[in-house]
Amino acid sequence: MSLNGYPQELIERIIDFVKGDEEKVSYPPADVLVIHVGTGRPQICASNDLRSCSLVSKAWLPRSRYHLFYHIALYGRYGPPRFIKLLGSPYGTVVPYVRHLQLYDAGYSHNYEVCWLYKALPRLARLTAIESLHIGSREFERLDDTVLASCFSSLKLLKFLRIDNCSFASFCQLGNALSAAARLERLVVNSVRVLKRKPSDGPGIAKAAMLVRLKGLMKTPVYYITHRRSPPHLRILEIAKCGFVENLSRWLQAGNEPVDTLRLDIERRGDIPAYSALMRAVAWSLKELRIHFKNNVNLVNFAVADIFGHDAGTAHLPPITSPCLERISFDLGISSPEDLSCGIDWHAIDQVFSRPNFSSLKLVMVKVRVEMSPMDWREQRGRTQSWLATRLPSCRARGIFYSEAVSA
């Protein structure tokens, strides 16, 4: 029994009710510890009631912290170092409550960024309860491969990883870090650069200090860590604006893991062969495929030809054979509804998806985003949706075709 004789389960239920429904909260999340760029002072963007609950008694504190520190976002130049210092302090008792971490650009110079990362990674490795990690605008090319992989291997519960606008020295450095996250289920890489050069050892003293710290955090010695395969639980892969897709395909083939959801952003024709190789690497287990074409509908025909095997108007059995594929989605960005009729060979697409290779399909979805003013879109919306509804007759006959047109 806890305060005033009430059961602890009831107290936790009351605090959960104070927390409210997360789905109704817009960004920034209601219970996020945000470090402001200007002041660098931590501010909890949560209701006063929830903060008051943490001050009632010791029995109320754990559940209140469970919500208060559920999602932490670190950005700016002065705030993140203070939080990192808190993690290394004996008074830093928030470690088991942080489950979602966002680490954004700190605005440092290049040299200071490297030194800061060497200092911060051992402290961040203490957040072993993290389930979701979002890293944005960071430069890892001067970090040692072992240092980065050791940090990721300490995040035992990490299931979701998103990397935006980051740079790495080589795909080996990136692959080792990803492979170290043994429980990873969903990976999103967007605008990630691989410099294709030998990584620098970085500051010698800082590197040595980092290895000493990591050895104290991990059961496996740092110098024994080698990762050559993809995480065994990886199921969802999302790729956009990355030039190392071929390396990623070989990395997935080495692990031979059943990736069942693949989401691709295609902006250039030169990217399609690499995406075709990626499809072959995961086709045996793939259940859902989503492809986004941004403002270039002509790429749809090339993608169908290279990825699905339709060429010169003659359909043949595609090289991509996925016995589990159930959902295919095309997300098209266009400037006017006329682009749909003059830039896409709908007959070829219909022929491909009517072949025996895709007999397991349950849904073929085409979503169109039209960049038009609201006034013009009101006039064009009904006609555009009616025109889309008559495409892909073979798929419509099977009852698997669905189309949607929206204003971008």
matplotlib code that plots the C-alpha trace (Angstrom):
import matplotlib.pyplot as plt

x = [0.0, 1.2, 0.3, -3.0, -3.4, -4.2, -2.7, 0.3, -1.6, -4.3, -1.8, -0.1, -3.5, -4.3, -0.9, -1.6, -4.9, -3.1, -0.7, -3.5, -3.7, -0.5, -2.3, -4.0, -0.7, 1.0, 4.7, 6.5, 5.2, 3.5, 6.0, 9.3, 12.4, 13.4, 16.7, 16.2, 18.8, 19.0, 19.1, 20.2, 18.0, 16.0, 12.2, 9.7, 6.8, 4.2, 1.2, 1.7, -0.4, 2.1, 5.0, 3.1, 2.5, 6.3, 6.5, 3.8, 5.8, 8.5, 5.8, 4.5, 7.9, 8.7, 5.5, 5.6, 9.1, 8.0, 5.9, 8.0, 11.2, 9.6, 10.8, 13.8, 14.9, 18.4, 19.3, 21.2, 24.8, 24.5, 21.8, 23.0, 26.3, 24.4, 22.2, 25.3, 26.9, 23.7, 24.0, 27.5, 26.4, 25.3, 22.2, 21.3, 18.6, 16.5, 18.4, 15.9, 13.0, 14.3, 12.9, 12.9, 15.9, 16.3, 19.8, 19.9, 22.6, 24.4, 25.8, 29.4, 32.5, 33.8, 36.7, 34.6, 31.8, 34.3, 35.5, 32.0, 30.9, 33.8, 32.8, 29.0, 28.8, 29.9, 27.3, 24.5, 25.4, 24.1, 20.6, 20.0, 16.2, 16.1, 13.7, 13.7, 16.7, 16.6, 19.9, 20.1, 22.9, 25.8, 29.3, 30.7, 33.4, 36.2, 35.0, 36.6, 34.5, 34.8, 33.8, 30.5, 29.7, 30.3, 27.9, 25.1, 25.7, 25.0, 21.5, 20.0, 16.3, 16.7, 14.0, 13.6, 16.5, 16.2, 19.3, 18.9, 21.5, 24.5, 27.9, 30.0, 33.6, 32.6, 29.8, 31.8, 31.6, 27.8, 27.2, 29.1, 27.1, 23.8, 24.7, 25.6, 21.9, 20.9, 17.2, 16.7, 13.3, 12.9, 15.6, 15.1, 18.0, 17.5, 20.1, 23.0, 26.4, 29.2, 32.5, 34.2, 37.5, 39.4, 38.1, 40.4, 41.4, 40.3, 41.9, 44.2, 43.7, 40.0, 39.8, 41.8, 39.6, 36.5, 37.7, 38.4, 34.9, 33.2, 35.1, 33.5, 30.0, 30.1, 30.5, 32.2, 35.7, 35.6, 38.4, 36.4, 33.4, 32.9, 29.7, 29.2, 25.5, 22.3, 20.3, 18.3, 15.0, 15.1, 11.7, 11.1, 13.5, 13.0, 15.6, 15.7, 18.5, 21.3, 24.1, 25.1, 22.1, 24.2, 26.4, 23.2, 21.9, 25.0, 24.8, 21.2, 22.1, 24.9, 22.3, 19.6, 17.0, 13.3, 12.6, 8.9, 8.4, 10.4, 9.9, 11.9, 12.2, 13.2, 14.3, 16.8, 16.9, 20.4, 19.1, 16.8, 19.4, 20.6, 17.0, 16.4, 19.3, 17.9, 14.6, 16.2, 17.9, 14.7, 12.1, 11.8, 10.4, 8.9, 5.2, 4.8, 6.5, 6.0, 7.7, 7.6, 8.2, 8.7, 7.8, 8.9, 6.3, 8.5, 10.5, 7.5, 8.0, 11.7, 11.1, 8.5, 10.9, 14.0, 12.5, 9.5, 10.7, 8.5, 10.4, 9.5, 5.8, 6.1, 5.4, 7.4, 8.0, 9.7, 13.1, 11.6, 9.6, 8.2, 5.8, 4.7, 4.2, 0.7, 0.8, 2.3, 1.9, 2.9, 3.1, 3.2, 4.0, 2.8, 2.2, -1.0, -3.4, -2.3, 1.0, -0.9, -2.0, 1.1, 3.9, 2.9, 2.3, -0.7, -1.2, 2.3, 1.8, -1.4, 0.2, 3.0, 0.8, -1.6, 1.2, 1.4, 4.5, 2.1, -0.8, -0.5, -1.2, -4.1, -3.7, -2.2, -2.5, -1.8, -1.8, -1.4, -0.3, -1.1, 0.6, -2.2, -3.9, -7.0, -9.3, -8.0, -8.0, -11.7, -12.4, -10.0, -10.4, -13.6, -12.3, -8.9, -10.2, -12.7, -9.9, -7.7, -10.5, -10.5, -6.8, -5.4, -8.5, -7.0, -6.3, -9.7, -11.3, -9.5, -10.7, -7.2, -6.9, -7.3, -6.6, -6.5, -5.8, -5.0, -3.7, -0.1]
y = [0.0, 3.5, 7.1, 7.3, 3.6, 3.5, 0.7, 1.6, 0.3, 2.9, 5.7, 4.8, 4.7, 8.2, 9.5, 7.8, 9.7, 13.0, 12.2, 12.0, 10.6, 10.9, 10.6, 14.0, 15.8, 17.7, 18.4, 19.1, 16.1, 16.9, 15.2, 16.0, 17.4, 20.1, 21.9, 25.4, 26.7, 30.2, 29.7, 26.1, 25.6, 22.4, 23.0, 20.3, 20.8, 19.0, 19.9, 21.4, 18.6, 15.9, 17.9, 18.3, 14.6, 14.0, 16.1, 14.4, 11.6, 9.0, 6.6, 9.0, 9.8, 6.8, 6.8, 10.6, 10.3, 7.5, 10.0, 13.2, 11.7, 9.3, 11.4, 13.7, 16.0, 17.5, 20.3, 23.6, 24.3, 24.7, 22.4, 18.9, 19.2, 19.9, 16.9, 14.8, 16.1, 15.1, 11.5, 11.2, 12.6, 10.5, 12.6, 11.8, 9.2, 9.7, 7.1, 4.2, 6.5, 7.7, 5.5, 7.9, 10.2, 12.8, 14.2, 17.2, 19.5, 21.3, 24.0, 23.2, 23.6, 20.5, 19.9, 20.6, 18.3, 15.4, 16.1, 16.5, 13.2, 11.4, 12.8, 12.3, 8.8, 7.0, 8.9, 8.3, 4.6, 4.6, 5.1, 1.4, 1.7, 3.6, 2.1, 4.8, 7.0, 9.9, 11.4, 14.4, 16.5, 14.8, 14.1, 10.7, 10.3, 11.2, 8.8, 5.4, 2.5, 0.5, 3.5, 4.0, 0.3, -0.1, 2.7, 1.2, -2.3, -1.0, 0.1, -3.4, -2.3, -0.1, -1.0, 2.1, 4.1, 7.2, 8.8, 12.2, 14.3, 12.6, 11.6, 8.6, 7.8, 4.6, 2.1, -0.3, 2.3, 2.7, -1.0, -2.0, 0.6, -0.7, -4.4, -3.6, -2.8, -6.4, -5.7, -3.2, -3.7, -0.5, 1.5, 4.9, 6.5, 9.9, 12.0, 10.0, 10.5, 8.0, 9.6, 6.4, 7.1, 5.6, 6.9, 9.1, 7.9, 11.2, 12.9, 10.3, 11.2, 11.4, 8.1, 6.3, 7.8, 6.8, 3.1, 3.1, 4.4, 1.9, -1.0, -0.2, -0.1, -3.3, -6.9, -7.7, -6.0, -3.3, -4.7, -8.0, -6.3, -7.1, -6.9, -8.1, -9.0, -7.0, -7.1, -10.3, -8.6, -6.0, -5.9, -2.3, -0.4, 3.1, 4.7, 8.2, 10.2, 7.7, 6.7, 3.4, 1.3, -1.4, -1.8, -1.9, -4.7, -6.8, -6.1, -7.4, -10.5, -11.3, -11.3, -13.0, -11.4, -11.4, -7.7, -7.5, -3.7, -1.6, 2.1, 3.9, 7.5, 7.7, 11.1, 10.1, 7.5, 6.6, 5.3, 2.7, -0.1, 0.0, -0.1, -3.1, -4.9, -4.1, -5.5, -8.8, -9.0, -8.8, -10.1, -13.5, -12.1, -8.8, -8.2, -4.5, -2.1, 1.6, 3.8, 7.6, 9.5, 13.2, 15.5, 13.2, 10.8, 9.6, 7.7, 5.4, 3.7, 3.2, 1.8, -0.7, -1.7, -2.2, -3.3, -5.4, -6.5, -4.8, -3.7, -2.2, -2.7, -6.5, -8.0, -11.0, -12.7, -10.2, -10.9, -9.9, -12.8, -12.3, -15.0, -13.0, -9.6, -8.4, -4.6, -2.2, 1.5, 4.3, 7.8, 10.3, 14.0, 16.0, 19.6, 19.1, 16.2, 16.1, 14.6, 11.4, 10.7, 11.7, 10.5, 7.0, 3.8, 2.5, -0.4, -1.7, -1.5, -3.4, -6.1, -6.6, -6.9, -9.3, -11.9, -15.1, -13.6, -11.2, -13.6, -13.0, -9.2, -7.9, -4.2, -2.0, 1.6, 4.8, 8.0, 11.3, 14.5, 17.5, 20.8, 23.1, 26.0, 25.1, 27.0, 25.1, 21.8, 22.0, 22.1, 19.3, 16.9, 15.0, 14.6, 13.5, 10.9, 9.6, 9.3, 7.4, 5.0, 3.6, 2.7, -0.8, -2.8, -6.2, -5.1, -3.6, -6.9, -8.7, -6.0, -5.0, -1.5, 1.6, 5.2, 8.5, 12.1, 14.9, 18.4, 18.6]
z = [0.0, -0.7, 0.3, 2.2, 2.0, -1.8, -3.8, -6.0, -9.1, -8.5, -8.0, -11.3, -13.1, -11.8, -13.1, -16.4, -16.6, -15.9, -18.6, -21.1, -24.6, -26.6, -29.9, -29.3, -28.7, -31.5, -31.9, -29.6, -27.6, -24.4, -22.2, -23.7, -22.1, -24.6, -24.5, -26.0, -28.4, -26.9, -23.1, -23.0, -19.9, -19.8, -20.0, -19.6, -22.0, -20.0, -17.9, -14.5, -13.0, -14.2, -12.8, -9.5, -9.3, -9.2, -6.1, -4.0, -2.6, -3.5, -4.4, -7.1, -8.5, -10.6, -12.6, -13.0, -14.4, -16.6, -18.5, -18.0, -19.5, -21.9, -24.9, -24.7, -27.5, -27.4, -29.7, -29.6, -28.6, -24.8, -23.6, -24.7, -22.8, -19.6, -20.1, -20.9, -17.6, -15.8, -17.0, -15.6, -12.2, -9.2, -9.1, -12.7, -11.9, -15.1, -17.1, -16.8, -17.9, -21.2, -24.0, -27.0, -27.7, -30.4, -31.0, -33.4, -34.8, -32.0, -34.2, -33.3, -35.5, -37.1, -34.6, -31.6, -32.9, -33.0, -29.4, -28.1, -29.7, -28.1, -24.8, -25.2, -26.6, -23.4, -21.4, -24.0, -23.9, -20.3, -21.7, -22.0, -21.9, -25.2, -27.8, -30.4, -31.5, -34.0, -35.0, -37.2, -38.8, -37.2, -38.6, -37.7, -40.3, -37.8, -35.2, -34.9, -36.1, -32.9, -30.8, -32.7, -32.9, -29.1, -28.3, -30.4, -29.0, -25.5, -26.5, -25.9, -26.4, -29.4, -32.0, -34.1, -35.6, -37.8, -39.3, -41.1, -42.8, -41.2, -42.7, -42.2, -43.3, -45.1, -45.3, -43.2, -40.3, -40.8, -41.3, -38.1, -36.1, -37.5, -37.0, -33.4, -32.6, -32.2, -31.5, -34.3, -36.1, -38.1, -39.9, -41.6, -43.5, -45.1, -46.9, -45.3, -46.9, -47.1, -47.9, -49.1, -47.5, -44.7, -41.4, -39.3, -35.9, -34.5, -31.4, -30.0, -26.3, -26.7, -28.5, -25.8, -23.1, -25.0, -25.2, -21.5, -20.7, -23.1, -21.6, -18.3, -19.8, -21.9, -21.0, -24.3, -24.7, -27.3, -29.4, -29.9, -31.5, -35.2, -37.0, -40.6, -40.7, -40.5, -37.2, -36.9, -36.1, -38.9, -40.6, -41.9, -44.1, -45.4, -47.7, -49.2, -50.9, -50.1, -52.5, -50.9, -51.7, -53.4, -50.3, -48.2, -50.4, -49.8, -46.1, -46.1, -48.1, -45.6, -42.8, -44.8, -42.6, -43.5, -44.2, -44.9, -45.5, -47.9, -48.5, -51.2, -52.4, -56.1, -57.4, -60.2, -62.9, -61.9, -58.5, -60.0, -60.8, -57.2, -55.9, -58.2, -56.6, -53.2, -54.2, -55.2, -51.9, -49.9, -52.4, -50.8, -47.6, -48.8, -48.0, -48.5, -51.0, -51.1, -53.7, -53.6, -56.9, -56.3, -59.1, -61.9, -63.0, -65.9, -63.4, -62.9, -66.3, -65.7, -62.3, -63.6, -66.3, -64.1, -60.8, -62.0, -65.4, -68.0, -71.1, -74.5, -74.1, -73.7, -70.3, -69.2, -65.9, -63.7, -62.2, -58.9, -57.5, -54.1, -53.0, -49.9, -51.5, -50.6, -50.9, -53.5, -53.1, -55.5, -54.2, -57.1, -56.8, -59.8, -60.8, -62.7, -63.4, -67.1, -66.0, -65.1, -68.7, -70.6, -68.3, -67.1, -69.1, -67.1, -69.4, -68.8, -65.0, -65.3, -67.3, -64.8, -61.7, -63.5, -64.0, -61.9, -60.0, -58.2, -57.6, -53.8, -54.2, -52.1, -52.7, -55.4, -54.3, -56.3, -54.3, -56.2, -54.6, -56.9, -56.3, -57.1, -55.3, -53.2, -55.6, -58.7, -56.9, -56.1, -59.8, -60.7, -57.8, -58.9, -62.5, -61.4, -59.0, -61.6, -64.2, -61.7, -60.8, -64.4, -64.5, -64.1, -65.3, -64.4, -60.9, -60.6, -61.8, -58.9, -56.5, -55.4, -56.9, -54.9, -55.9, -54.1, -55.2, -52.7, -52.9, -51.8]

ax = plt.figure().add_subplot(projection="3d")
ax.plot(x, y, z, "-o")
ax.set_aspect("equal")
plt.show()
